[in-house]
Amino acid sequence: MNLVLLTALGVGGATVIGSLIGFIFKNISHKFSDIVLSFAAGVMLSASVLGLILPSVEHGTEYGTGIALLITVAGIFVGALCLNLIDKLVPHLHKMVGDDGEAHNNQKLSKVLLFVMAIAIHNLPEGIAAGVGFGSGNDTQALIIAGGIALQNIPEGMVIIGPMLSSGVSPKKTFLIAMLTGLVEVAGTLIGYFAVSLASAILPFALAFAGGTMLYVISDEMIPETHAHGSQRGATYALLIGFCVMLIFDVLLG
């Protein structure tokens, strides 16, 4: 339990680290941001497949291979559909930020807060994915998943800062709001862990659900964002490097 709690704090704390970087380097280039985010996407892609989706099939084989595959496929699509619903209810994660990194109509604080709320809501299923990983009983694999999510949270924390500062939010309040988005992820991690710990029967579905949410974020949010500013070639190779790094870690530590 101590490991889960420390990991939850680490995953949420990555957003805070990103926000601190955002304070220090207020004018980070799109190219650098895209490369970092693409690397994180590759890490998350590897973690979702190797650490969540394949274990979902393995844990479900006690019900038979066909049922295991059905549970996994259903879990992936339910996870993706849940995030799709969230996207319809709250602002798209990146549409609130323009090409210059500033919020559109940044004099309207409400739009910036909606942008931050969208990030916070997306953090909840990501935290659940980290927590569900520990429910599988493979702590090494769970730490790899959490590491991938934490890595993605750093550039996410970075993009929170600029729009809020430019809209007139004080640096202190900006930092507190960024920290709150990280706490949402801490809560999600604990929810995911306790859910599968209390009901191990739902573990195959929960693993696939978490994998589906991560695949949705990668495809719908991260890849389009990193290919929108002319750095798509570098972003593609960064994603491949991130995927291979996590593949190597998985094989060596698994």
C-alpha positions, 0 to 999 in steps of 0.5 A, a space after each residue: 500500500 505504501 508503494 501505491 501511495 508513493 506512486 500516486 503522489 509521484 504521478 500527480 507530482 509530475 504535473 506539479 514538476 511540469 508546472 514549475 518548468 512552465 514557470 521557469 521557461 514560459 516560452 517553450 518552443 512547440 518543437 521541443 514540446 512536441 518531441 517531449 509529448 511524443 516520447 511520452 505518447 510512445 511510453 504510454 502506448 507501450 505501457 497500455 499494450 504491454 502493461 494493461 491490455 495483454 495482462 487483461 487477456 491473461 487474467 481473463 483466460 480463466 474464463 476461456 480464451 474467447 471470453 477473455 478476448 471479449 472482456 478485453 475488447 469490451 473493456 477497451 471500447 468502454 474506456 475509450 467511449 467514456 473519454 469520448 463522452 468526457 470530451 463532449 461534456 468539457 472543452 477539448 484538451 488542446 482547443 483552448 490553446 493557440 499556436 502561440 501557446 496563449 489562450 484564445 480570448 485570454 481576457 476571459 478567465 472562465 475559458 482558461 479555467 474550463 481548459 484547466 478543468 478539461 485537463 483535470 478531468 482527463 487526469 482521473 482515468 489516467 490515475 485509475 489506469 496507474 492504480 489498476 496496474 497495481 491491482 494486477 499484482 505485478 508491481 514492476 509492470 505497474 511502476 512502468 505504467 505509472 512512469 509512462 503516465 507521469 512522463 506524460 503529465 510533465 508537458 501537460 503541466 507545462 501547458 497549464 501555466 501560460 494561459 493562466 498567467 496571461 489571463 491575469 491569474 496570480 502565480 500563486 493561484 496558478 501553481 495551486 490550480 496546477 497542483 489540484 489537477 495533479 491531486 485529481 490523478 492521485 485520487 484516481 490512482 487510489 480509486 483504481 487500486 482499491 476497486 480491483 483490490 476489493 473485487 478481483 473478478 473485475 480485474 480483466 475488464 478494469 485492465 482493458 478499460 484503463 488501456 482503452 482510456 490510455 489509447 484514446 488519449 494517445 490517439 485523440 489528444 497527444 498524436 494530433 497535438 504533436 503533429 500540428 506544428 510542423 514537427 511531425 517527423 521528429 514527433 514520430 521518431 520520438 514516439 518510436 523511441 519512447 515505445 522502445 524504451 518502455 519495451 526494453 524496460 518491460 523485458 528487462 524488469 518483467 
